[in-house]
Amino acid sequence: MSASITARRLLSATLTACALTAVTALPASADHGERRNDRHDVVISDVQYDAPGRDDRSNRSLNREWIDVTNTGRRSVNLDGWTLSGRDGHTYTFDRFRLDGRSTVRVHTGSGRDTRTDLFQDRRHHVWDNHRGEATLSNHRGREVDSASWGRGYHRR
């Protein structure tokens, strides 16, 4: 009878070890398609679609039109390949840019020197419509992360 109890205990310990191994491995395999890094706390936090003053094509006027992108999380996020786009087809692609945790970068329409807090699209025309429009932030896989809309007929999601 003691051999039977020992065998049962050994079998039970083996099954428990196998179950623990399977449970430990499950999140890694289930997580493969959607890693934690794909769930970002990056949002469009503010939009200045109507540049203050006269809308001319001066660089000053173009740079007064901007979109703020904020990382509300604690960890930095690599925005390389992410895009900011409008319904009219204008698209800005982030290139080799990492947004620190709890920080904001302002993406200006005009030209300038890129810094940690300001990026420039280097465009010669205003991008965002003064009356109504929408800006969409997408990750490097083309998945929409956030959007902002303004004007009649548009609603912020």
N, C-alpha and C positions, 0 to 999 in steps of 0.2 A: 504494500500500500504506500510506503514511503517513496518508492521509485515512481509510482504513478503521480504522487503529489509533486515530486521534484520535476517530472516531465511536464506536468501542467504549468508549474511556475516558470520553467524554462520557456515553454511555448508562449505563455502569457507575456513574459519579458521580451521575447523576440517580436511578437505581434505589436506590443507597445512601442518598441524601438522603430519598427517599420512604419507604424502610424505616425509617430513623431517626425520621422524623416520625410514622409509624404507631405505632412502639414507644413513643415519647414520649406520644402521645395516648391509647394504650390504657389505661394505668392510670387516667387521668382518667375515661374513659367507663366502664370496668369498675368503678371505685370509686364511681360515682354512687349506686348503691343502698345501699351500705354504706360510708360515709365512715369514716375512721380514728377520728373522734370517737365513733362508735357502739360501738367496742370499748373498754369502760371497765374500769378496775381498781378499781371500786367494789364493796365486799362488805359483808355483814352480819358484823361482827367479834365482836360479843358480844350476849347477850340476858339481861336480868334479868326473867324472866317471873313470878317469885314474889317480890313485894315483901317485903323483910324486915319483920318485925313483924306487927302485926295488919292483916288486909285489911279496912279500913273504907273508906269513900268520902271520907276526908279528902284534901285536895290533897297533903299530905305523903306519904301512902301511895300515891296514884296516881303521883306523880313518882318513887317508888322502883321503879317498873316502867318499863323502858326498853329500847331497842334502839340499839346503836352501829352506825353506818354509817361505813365507813372508805374513803378514797381512797388506795390503795397506790401509785398512780402519781405522777409528778412534776408533771403539769399539773393545773390546777384543772378541775373538771367542773361544768357547769350542771345542777343537779338539778330545775329548774323543770318541773313536770308529772310527775315521778317519783312512784311510790307505794310505800308499805309497807302490806301487807295480810295479813290472817289468813284462815284457812279459814272462819271464821264470818261473813265479809263486812265486818268492820271495815276501813276503808281510811283511811290518812293520805296526803294529797297534798302534796308539797313545793311551796312557792310562793315564787318569786323567791329561790332559795337557790343559792349557788355554793360547792361544797366544794373547798377548797384542796388542792393536792397533798400527799400524805403527812400527812393530817389526818383527824380523826374528829369526827363530830357525834353527840350523844346525843339520841335522840327519846324524850321522856318522854310518858307517858299523860296526865298532868294539865295544869294551867294554869301559866303563867309567862311571863316575858319572853324572847322568842327572842333568841339571841346567835349568834355564829359557832360555838360549841361545844355549844350546847343549844337544842333546838327542843321545842315543846310542842303536843300534839294537842288540848288544851283539852277533854278528855272528863271526864265525871263518874262513869264506871264503869271498872273494870279491863278491859283489852282482852285480855291474853294469859293463857291458861289456866295455872293453877299445876301441872297434872299432865301435860298433853301438848298439843302444838300445833305450829303452823308459821307462820313469818313469811316473806313473799315480797317482795323488792325488784324492782320493774319500772321500766324506763325510760319516757320520755315517749311512746313508741310502744306501750307495753303489753307489751313483750318482757321476759321474766323475766331478771334480771341475776344474782340470787343468792337463796338461801333458807336458812333455818335452822329446824331442828325439834328438839323435845325430848320426852321422855317415852316411854312404851311404845308401840311400833308406828310410831314416826316415826324416820327416819334423816336425818341431815344430808347434803345433796347436795353 
